[in-house]
Amino acid sequence: MNRREWLAFALGAAPIALAKTPQFIPAIDTHIHLFDPRRPQGVPWPPKDDSVLYQPALPSQYRTVTAGLGIVGAIEVECSPWFEDNQWVLDIAEHDSIIVGTIGNLDPSQVDFGYRFERLHRNPLFLGIRHGNLWERSLAEGLSNPQIISNLKLVAASGLAMDTANPDPPLLAAVVRLTDQIASLRVVIDHLPQLEPPQDMIARTALQASLRELGKRPQVYVKVSEVLHPVGGQVHYDLEYYRSRLDEIWDTFGPDRLIYGSDWPNSDHSAPLRQELKIVQDYIHSKGAAATERFFWKNSIAAYRWIKRSPDQPTSGVY
């Protein structure tokens, strides 16, 4: 009998049950951005008038904001359209093992895409490309372009992934058509929690049909990122406000296809990473330890096939 139990016994009370310590489950953050406005050439994003973001966002800052949170690795998603910045990120990542990979910003409509892709693909930290609604590109409008389909087939044949960018109903419908054409392409849909369903019932029904179809496709993954986001100019900070949307995503894609992403530092517009992560943890922990483990790191290996770089990062031999 320990001292706490002895005191309870001496006072005539029942022994006090000690709370179980939750199992530690490490996390891989699959969506962060790196940039440094201090570079001589500057940066194309974020803009100078963004007082929240216009400052260095580097692995050292990321380590500081995630200290003690259990995040042991991150995948950078390139936010610059400048081809040379893909290499800049790879060079930065080489010197900090918390970065387990990067998703490059390459335009698959360009005739030299293959050369640029293969040049980056030589580096094992290069995990794929991002294409969608970004930098005046549109996946929905580009699917009729044979050059884009050919280049995305190259991505699939190389075993790499394609992230979407900033989902809306046309983009999700396009992902259905894209995966009809290239069934072997692993696609990761980013920021789905921030997509508010359209008010128009026809558009909402079409969106729901796209999501149901994507939910049937095992090569399509979804990032639970941008959970906290402005709605009508206001950000809500309680889980209950977002629960029904998260339930819908969970029910559609299940425990094997959802992965965690913070969208740091862009997420700082809504809340500090620590606060955003707490909301996501509270929701996912209710699904049980096995589902939590899949969500926070196992599914990210299946989606991206990143490689362990430091002893605290988990590994799985199964894709």
N, C-alpha and C positions, 0 to 999 in steps of 0.2 A: 504494500500500500504506500503510495507516495504522499508527500506532505499535503497536497491539495485534497486528496481523497480522505486522509486522516482527519483534517479539519472538518470536512463535511460530516464524517462519522461522529466526531466528538460533539458536534452541534446537533446531532440527532437528525440530520438530513440525509437524503439519499446521495450516494456518490455522484459527483459532477462528471458528466461524460465529456471527455476531451474532444475538441473538434478535430476532424481529420484534415491534414494538410493536403490541399489539392495537388494532384500530380503535375509536375512541371512539364509543360509541352512547349518546345521551342517553336519559333515562328520565322518563316521566310516572307518578307514583304516583297510582293511581286510588282510593285509599281511605285518607283521613286524617280525623281528627276535630278540631274546634276548639271550645274552651270556655274560660271564665274564671270560676273560683269566687269571684273577688274582686268580682264584680258585686253591687250591692245586693240584687237578687232571688235571687242564688245560681244554682245549676244543678241540674236534676233528675238529671243524671248527669255525672260519676261521684259515688258516695256519699262522704261526708266521711271514712268510715273506710277508704277506699282510699288508703293512704299512697303508693302508686306514682303514681296518676293525679290525685289531688286537688290540682292546682296548674295554673297557666295553661298552656294548649296553644294557642298562637297562631302565626301565620306566622313571627314572629321566632324563636321557639324551634325551629320546624321547619327554618328555614334553618340554624340552628346545628347541629342533629344530622345534617343531610344535607350539610354543607359538604364538598366534595371527592369526593362519591360519584357525581356525574354526574346527579343528579336535578334537573331543570330546571323542573318544574311538578307540581302536585298537584290532585286533585279532592277536595273536602271532602264527606263523607257525614254528614248531620246526625244527631246522636245525642240531640237533645232533642225531646220530643213537643209542646213549646210552640210554637204557630204563629209567634209573634213572633220566636223564635230563628232561624227561616229568614232573616228580614230582617237580624237581627244579623250572621249569617254573611256575607250579601251585602255588608253595609256594611264588615265587616272585610276581605273579599276585594277590595273596590274599591281599597283602599289598598296592596295588595301583589300584584304581578303574578305571583308564584309560584303563586297560586291561579288555575287556569284554569277552574274551575267548581265548582258545588255540587249535590249531590243532596239535595232537600228531604225533610223528614219531614212528610208529609201523609197523613191517613187517608182513603182513598177511599170509606169507608162513610158519611162525613158528608154531609149534604144540601147544605152550602155549599162542598163541595170545589171545584166549578167556579169559583166566585168567588175562592177563595183561590189556586187553581192559576193562573188567569189573572193575578192580581195579581203573583205571583212571576215568571210567564213573561215579563213585560215586560222583565225584566233578562236580558241575554244570557248572564250567568254561571249562570243557573238551567238545569240540564241534565236534570232529571227528578226522580222521587220514589223513595223506598224503601218497600217493603211486603213483609211476610213474618212471621217470628216475632219480634215486637218490640213492647213496650209493650202486652202482652195482645191483640195483633192476630194473626190467623192467615189467611194467604192460602188455605190448604186449606179452612178452614171458611167463608170468605167468598165462594167462587166461585158459590154458589147465590144470592147477593144481587144482583139486577139493578142496584142502585145502584152497586155496586163495578165490575161489568163496564162499565157506561155511563161511569163516570169513568175507567177505565183505557183505554177507547176514546178518550177525550178526550186522554189522554197520548200515545197512539199517533198520533192525527191531528195533534197539535202537533209531531210529529217528535222528541219527547223519549223518554228511556229510563226503565225501571223496574228499580231494583236490588232483589234479594231481600234478606232479612235472616236470617242464621243458619240455614243449610240443614240439613234433616233429611229422611228419606225421604218423609213426607207432603208437605212443601213442594215437593220436586222432582217428585213426581207431580202436584201442583197446577200447577206451571209447564207441564207437558205439556198439561194440560187448558186452561189459560189461553191458551197459544199456539195451541191448536186453535181457540179462539173468536176470538182477536185475532191473526191471523197477522202483522200489520204492526207489532206492539209489539216493540221491541228490549228484551230482558231480559238483565240482567247478574247472574249468580249469584255471590254473594260467598262467600269463605272455604271453598271446596269442599275444599281439602286437609285441613282439620281435621275433616271428617266421617268418623268411623271406621265402617266397614261393620258392620251389625248381625251379631250372632252367630247369630241365628235364620236358617236357610237360606231359608225362605220370604220373610222380610223382605229378606234380602240379594238374592235373585233379583229381587224387585220393584224394589229400588233400582237394580240393574244394568239392568233393562229401561227404567226412566225415563231413566237416563243415556244409554243407547244411542239412545233416541228423541230426546232433546234434542241429542245429537251430530249428528243429521241436519238440524237446523234452523238455517239460517244466521243468523237474527236473535237467537240465544241465545249470549251470551258468558259466559266464566268468569274470575273473578279468581283468580289464584294468590296468595292472601293467607292469613295465618295458617298458613304452612307449618310454622314452629316453634310447637308447641303442646303442652300437657301431655297425656300419655297415662299413665293410672294414677298421676297425681300427679307425673310426672317429665317433664322436657323434655329431649329428646336434641338434641345440637348438631352432628351429623355428617350429611352429605347422604345417605349410604347408608341410614340409617334411614328416610328419606322417599322414596327413589328409586322404589320400586315403586308407591307411591300417585301420585307425579308422572307416572310412565310411563303409568299407567292414564288419568289426566286428559288427558295429551298425545295418547295414541292415540285417545281418544274425541272430542276437540274439535279437535285439529290446530293447526297454527301460525297460523292466521288468526283464531282465536276466543279465544285466551288473552291476558290482560292482567295487568300487575303491580299489586299493591296491598300496602302495608305494614301497614295497620291501626294506624298510629301515632296516638296514643301508647298505645293499648290493647295493642299488641304488646310494650310494655316489660315486661309481666308475664312474658313468656317470654324475651326477649333484646333487647338494644339493636338499633335499626334497622339499624345497620351490619352486625351479625352476621347478622341475618335476610336482608338483601339479598345478602350474600356467598354464602349457601347457594343462593339462587334464581339468582344469576348463574352459579355453577359449573354448575348443571344446564342452564340455558338456553344458555349459551355453547357447550355440547357439540353443540347443534343447528345451529350455523353462524351466520355474521354476518347473513344475510338473515332467518332466523327470529328471531334476537335483536332485530333492529331492529323487526320486526313486534310482537314481544311487549312491548318496553319503550316503544313510543310509537305506531307506526302503527295497531295494532288499537284502541288507546284512542280514536283519532279516529273510526274507524268505529263504535265502540260509543256514544260520547258526543257526537261532533261539537263538541268544545270548540274555542275560538278562541285562536290564538296571542296572547300579551300582552307578550312580551319577546323581544329578538333571539336569545337562546340557545335558545328553544323551537323545535322543528322543525315543519314544515308539510307537509301533503299535500293536494293538490287532489282526491283520490279518496276517497269514502266507501265 
